[in-house]
């Protein structure tokens, strides 16, 4: 029933809400935004800095042994992990070492 009036009612409600809010917007820009720059303000002198300053070089290197790289990042024994745990108290372990489902 009269569904064609719904957009008109919604538009009227939006207009009645937006018009009072639009009256709150300032009409002129603030003075600090419009004021010219102060020529007496202190400015730091320009200085040269290289574009590549602070860039690290990453040159091509020979491949390394992957076994040694893995050993370098693995935790040392006794620094955590499961080697010192009592597996018999863990559910599903049964005192055996986990075989990965095999």
Secondary structure, DSSP 8 states (H G I E B T S, - for coil): --GGGHHHHHHHHHHHHHHHHHTTS-SS--HHHHS---TTS---------TTTT-----------HHHHHHHHS--TTSSSSTTS-GGGSTTTTTS---S--
